[in-house]
Amino acid sequence: EQVLPSIRPSLQKKIKYSFPAAPIIPITINGKMQMPGWFDLYDWPIAVGSKDDEEGLLRSVSQIEEAVEKIQQDEGIPRSKIVVGGFSQGGAAALLAAYRAKSKGSSFEPYAGCVGLSAWLTLPDSLQVPQEAAEKTPLLWCHGRYDDKVLFEQQHFGVGKLSEAGVKVTDTAYDMGHESHPEEMAAFAAFLEATLLGSDGENPNSEL
């Protein structure tokens, strides 16, 4: 919460940060041990084509939606002023929340932006990006070239798929593994500032 404002001071007072906690669930790759996780993992490392836990993924999207709705109700911040994002599993869940079409009959409200740090695109075969999301929800995707957990190939694959669907993607890579990098945080801070504060000084929310 303090890292980004230390890079871009404008992110200190005008941004509200929220960090929803992942539920405690059994993780298959760890012998079904109970631990924090947005969804189950079946393959390790996570390469393009790894098996997805669709039920868990959709449950994680619902949890993100509930957190966002609470922010909207409590703070009066519209979805158009909210950025969703996360690291690894959190980033994968955020991507799904931002770019997955809702069921028929449900209205879709696009987010201000999405950030995926060492993330991956889940359920790619059923990807249907709503036009509103493609037009109004830009994406920042940062990844480590030497990531041995969520393989670097995931960035090329996910960025390609989302770009083809019309999403405006900024993708950056760093000489690191499955971790963070100072230049990555600088890119993150710049993206938030441009996305949330670029047009006016209205009080938005960054939901990470």
C-alpha positions as CSV (number, residue, x, y, z in Angstrom):
1,E,0.0,0.0,0.0
2,Q,3.0,2.3,0.6
3,V,5.2,1.2,-2.3
4,L,3.2,2.7,-5.1
5,P,2.7,6.1,-3.4
6,S,6.4,6.3,-2.7
7,I,7.0,6.1,-6.4
8,R,4.1,8.3,-7.5
9,P,3.0,10.7,-4.6
10,S,-0.3,11.4,-6.4
11,L,-1.4,7.8,-5.5
12,Q,-1.2,8.6,-1.7
13,K,-4.4,10.6,-1.0
14,K,-6.6,10.1,-4.0
15,I,-6.5,6.3,-4.1
16,K,-8.2,3.9,-1.8
17,Y,-6.5,0.4,-1.6
18,S,-8.3,-2.8,-0.9
19,F,-6.7,-6.2,-0.5
20,P,-9.3,-9.1,-0.4
21,A,-7.9,-12.2,1.2
22,A,-7.9,-15.5,-0.7
23,P,-10.0,-18.2,0.9
24,I,-8.4,-21.3,2.6
25,I,-8.9,-24.2,0.2
26,P,-7.2,-27.6,-0.5
27,I,-4.6,-27.3,-3.2
28,T,-4.1,-30.4,-5.3
29,I,-0.4,-29.8,-6.2
30,N,0.4,-29.6,-2.5
31,G,-1.3,-32.9,-1.6
32,K,-4.7,-31.3,-0.9
33,M,-3.2,-29.3,1.9
34,Q,-5.4,-26.5,3.1
35,M,-3.9,-23.1,2.3
36,P,-4.8,-19.6,0.9
37,G,-5.7,-19.9,-2.7
38,W,-8.1,-18.2,-5.1
39,F,-8.6,-21.6,-6.9
40,D,-7.2,-25.1,-7.1
41,L,-3.9,-25.9,-9.0
42,Y,-3.5,-29.2,-10.8
43,D,-0.2,-28.7,-12.7
44,W,3.2,-27.4,-11.7
45,P,4.8,-25.3,-13.1
46,I,1.8,-23.5,-14.7
47,A,2.4,-23.6,-18.5
48,V,0.1,-22.8,-21.4
49,G,-2.5,-25.5,-21.5
50,S,-2.4,-26.3,-17.8
51,K,-5.7,-27.6,-16.4
52,D,-8.0,-24.9,-14.9
53,D,-10.2,-25.2,-11.9
54,E,-13.3,-23.6,-13.5
55,E,-15.5,-23.9,-10.4
56,G,-12.9,-22.3,-8.2
57,L,-12.1,-19.6,-10.7
58,L,-15.8,-18.6,-11.0
59,R,-16.0,-18.6,-7.2
60,S,-13.0,-16.3,-7.0
61,V,-14.6,-13.9,-9.5
62,S,-17.7,-13.8,-7.4
63,Q,-15.6,-13.0,-4.3
64,I,-14.0,-10.1,-6.2
65,E,-17.4,-8.9,-7.4
66,E,-18.6,-8.9,-3.8
67,A,-15.6,-6.9,-2.6
68,V,-16.1,-4.4,-5.4
69,E,-19.8,-4.1,-4.7
70,K,-19.0,-3.4,-1.0
71,I,-16.6,-0.6,-2.1
72,Q,-19.2,0.9,-4.4
73,Q,-21.8,0.9,-1.6
74,D,-19.5,2.0,1.2
75,E,-17.4,4.5,-0.7
76,G,-19.6,5.5,-3.5
77,I,-16.9,4.8,-6.0
78,P,-18.1,3.7,-9.5
79,R,-16.7,0.6,-11.2
80,S,-15.3,3.0,-13.9
81,K,-12.9,4.3,-11.2
82,I,-11.8,0.9,-10.0
83,V,-8.7,-1.1,-11.1
84,V,-8.6,-4.8,-10.3
85,G,-5.3,-6.6,-10.2
86,G,-3.1,-9.0,-8.4
87,F,0.0,-11.2,-8.3
88,S,0.1,-14.8,-9.6
89,Q,-3.3,-16.5,-8.7
90,G,-4.7,-13.1,-7.8
91,G,-3.7,-11.7,-11.1
92,A,-5.3,-14.7,-12.9
93,A,-8.5,-14.1,-11.0
94,A,-8.4,-10.4,-11.7
95,L,-8.0,-11.0,-15.5
96,L,-11.1,-13.3,-15.4
97,A,-13.1,-10.7,-13.5
98,A,-12.2,-7.9,-15.9
99,Y,-12.5,-9.7,-19.2
100,R,-15.0,-12.5,-18.9
101,A,-18.6,-11.9,-20.2
102,K,-21.4,-12.4,-17.7
103,S,-24.3,-14.7,-18.2
104,K,-27.0,-13.6,-20.5
105,G,-29.3,-11.0,-19.1
106,S,-26.7,-9.6,-16.7
107,S,-25.4,-6.1,-17.4
108,F,-21.7,-5.6,-17.7
109,E,-19.9,-2.6,-16.2
110,P,-16.2,-2.3,-17.3
111,Y,-13.4,-1.5,-14.8
112,A,-11.1,1.4,-15.2
113,G,-8.2,-1.0,-15.7
114,C,-6.6,-4.4,-14.8
115,V,-3.1,-5.3,-13.7
116,G,-1.6,-8.8,-13.9
117,L,1.7,-9.4,-12.2
118,S,3.2,-12.9,-13.1
119,A,-0.4,-13.9,-13.9
120,W,-1.9,-16.2,-16.5
121,L,-5.1,-16.3,-18.7
122,T,-7.4,-19.0,-17.4
123,L,-10.3,-20.6,-19.3
124,P,-8.9,-19.3,-22.7
125,D,-11.0,-21.6,-24.8
126,S,-14.2,-19.8,-23.6
127,L,-12.8,-16.3,-23.7
128,Q,-15.4,-13.8,-24.8
129,V,-14.3,-10.3,-23.9
130,P,-17.3,-7.9,-23.7
131,Q,-16.9,-4.9,-26.1
132,E,-17.2,-2.5,-23.2
133,A,-14.2,-4.2,-21.5
134,A,-12.1,-4.2,-24.6
135,E,-12.8,-0.5,-25.1
136,K,-12.6,0.8,-21.5
137,T,-10.4,-1.6,-19.5
138,P,-6.7,-1.3,-20.4
139,L,-4.4,-4.0,-19.1
140,L,-0.9,-3.9,-17.7
141,W,0.8,-7.3,-17.7
142,C,4.2,-7.7,-16.1
143,H,6.2,-10.9,-16.0
144,G,9.6,-12.3,-15.1
145,R,11.6,-13.8,-18.0
146,Y,12.9,-16.5,-15.7
147,D,9.6,-17.4,-13.9
148,D,9.7,-21.1,-13.2
149,K,6.3,-21.2,-11.5
150,V,4.0,-19.3,-13.9
151,L,6.1,-19.8,-17.1
152,F,7.1,-16.7,-19.1
153,E,5.2,-18.2,-22.1
154,Q,2.0,-17.4,-20.3
155,Q,2.5,-13.7,-20.9
156,H,2.9,-14.0,-24.7
157,F,-0.1,-16.4,-24.9
158,G,-2.4,-14.3,-22.7
159,V,-1.4,-10.9,-24.2
160,G,-1.9,-12.3,-27.6
161,K,-5.4,-13.7,-26.8
162,L,-6.6,-10.5,-25.1
163,S,-5.1,-8.2,-27.8
164,E,-6.9,-10.2,-30.5
165,A,-10.1,-9.5,-28.5
166,G,-9.5,-5.8,-28.7
167,V,-8.0,-5.2,-25.2
168,K,-5.4,-2.4,-25.0
169,V,-2.4,-4.2,-23.4
170,T,0.8,-2.9,-22.1
171,D,3.2,-5.8,-21.5
172,T,6.6,-5.6,-19.8
173,A,9.1,-8.2,-18.9
174,Y,12.0,-8.2,-16.3
175,D,15.1,-10.3,-15.6
176,M,13.5,-12.0,-12.6
177,G,11.7,-15.2,-11.5
178,H,8.3,-15.4,-9.8
179,E,8.7,-12.3,-7.8
180,S,8.6,-8.5,-7.9
181,H,11.0,-6.0,-9.4
182,P,11.5,-2.2,-8.8
183,E,11.0,-1.4,-12.4
184,E,7.8,-3.4,-12.4
185,M,6.5,-1.4,-9.4
186,A,7.3,1.8,-11.2
187,A,5.4,0.6,-14.3
188,F,2.5,-0.4,-12.0
189,A,2.4,3.0,-10.3
190,A,2.6,4.9,-13.6
191,F,-0.3,2.8,-15.0
192,L,-2.5,3.5,-12.0
193,E,-1.8,7.2,-12.1
194,A,-2.5,7.4,-15.9
195,T,-5.6,5.2,-15.6
196,L,-7.2,6.7,-12.5
197,L,-5.9,10.2,-12.4
198,G,-5.1,11.0,-16.0
199,S,-8.3,12.8,-16.9
200,D,-9.5,14.4,-13.6
201,G,-8.7,14.4,-9.9
202,E,-11.8,12.6,-8.9
203,N,-11.3,10.2,-5.9
204,P,-11.1,6.7,-7.4
205,N,-10.3,3.4,-5.9
206,S,-7.6,0.8,-6.8
207,E,-8.7,-2.6,-5.7
208,L,-5.7,-4.8,-5.8
